[in-house]
Amino acid sequence: MLDYSALRVVLAVVQTGSFERAASTLNVTPSAVSQRVKQLEERLGVILIERGNPCTATEKGEWLCRHMENVGMLEGELFEHLPALVDPNEPRQRVTLQIATNADSLGTWFVEAMSNFAKSSPYLLNIAVDDQDHTAEWLQRGRVIAAVTSLEKPVSGCRRFSLGALRYHATASPEFVARHFVQGVTPKAIANAPALTFNQKDQLQSNWVRRTLGYDLNHPTHWLPSPQSFIEASLSGMGWGMNPIQLTREHILSGRLVELVPDTPLDIALYWQINRLAADRLSELTREVINVAKRHLVS
């Protein structure tokens, strides 16, 4: 038999990030929280929570947390039909959905979908950010219940929906282009012109160079982990970068940014993948993601 009261304690620690805040949420003492977690870990023979600041779930702990999300959704449906089951003296726990997306989607269209869903939903949202080529790993490891990903193949146990493509343009300021590409955008010039890269997982710049120039080239880069910082750095002449058209359209029209090579966009196909156990109960979430994506992404 599963000890759901203990599982709720584990979930509270992971969501709040500490034993003390979990205790406050559950109206118990921190020592009681620590004892329940320790007892469950000893019973299962695995560590569920990495103690630290903040406390985080281990891989086994993540799977327990995703299970509790599904339990919370089932309980919510049950209480709607049988309200007499609700204990008025017990604090009502709201379910927090763990979702992953890429930074450029979050900075262009994804917040609109999440906001639309949240306005009419009892659920809370915890949105994690990773490269679109890696968010599927969060699903595979049980860290999230749904994700925006570039992985076309369905993740095991998930449903997949095509969203369209996020279009990128290689852009820089006119001053940067005049300084670094006097003889045009050649392999030699690219190999010396500083690029802008989000993090070590970001391959957009390299992919565009390979597709446009036909070469795999090493190039200097500045590291800027923010879509907005990409735009600001591009406008200031710090480097060239792959920027979503939603963030650059007005700057290109005004001449503040220019394409390095006209009419060479890079389209990254995106997909919505959601855990099958939750897909039906979160059909409205999927509907909002698909509808908003259709308005903003390239079909």
Steps between C-alpha positions, in 0.01 A plus 500: 500500500621848416526744789341802329539725802877440485503554123325835550776598741767417240311701238469797736875500570583489128251773410600737779872418494540446874379291791407814694279647228342160438420476871335843490294399197387176665448656847741259668845533653822481293608199706179320406568569132859377532388187679233412240743544213771297674257218582380482139856502365599219738195298402570540127876468532566810286569868553204710387623849587843654457545714811625847418392857439264444334410137557443319172358163399718213388392311186296259717356795687397665172301192402318509833423869452356441150288218645368739763412752230283237334348406835424866567321532165295186572411626848392834357257327263373277781440791739301683232258209481511405868564820697408324826837323483683830554625543856438868587771484768768380262681762290416459132811428297504649149669295232809655338568380146866466403556608138816553293553725200783669313597857586408646160148355517465638852616840375268513199174301520488243782407735784181597314395134487580445867319817603188405305497161668569633850212748487242221498690222675554407866852381423822685573788487254873448546671565167857382452724618215746297295614475139226369269725203413516399866155565653391150393755364747301666779197294391702181472638546851159578647593855598207662314154402388518679164757680285559706188772313314665466160486121529261372234495141627246457783656452842396167650172540688424839343273645234658722236348799321664704223511873576675651198846650472671783684675706231843648567702754302874560528505868589739772609518877508597681177814625678602144592446379143704790359782425743521122467363418155666752269546232233167332574402212728781260412629200698811702593291794623265275703801331659607838640171678573373454858167319520247494784425161658240420766694215666707192416190317374415771248583383146291751302794711386703197389199350322437824310866530397503139378176541305583842353873470430538124476776479762539394861689796644628593842420861581553725802195557715359696789282299743167663584233280665200721420298555179459867587874541556553360150293782354669768709846366417415480130371857497809626682738338251640248746456202269276321252239253611209277403194693616131403474317707239241600762772690688682644199226587248461865604877550532556360150225719354652807667852412381642466851574134424583336167522139387854380443383320187154605377229235478686228690269425794549196720173332597495280811198268512343478845275239657285481810546173687287419803479202732221266385366453853438874528418584137123460523471696824721775357336518158433871550869561563589321177228690313639836614857406409397388151274801434756758609780321315297508178475879523870557565696219335567422137280220367 
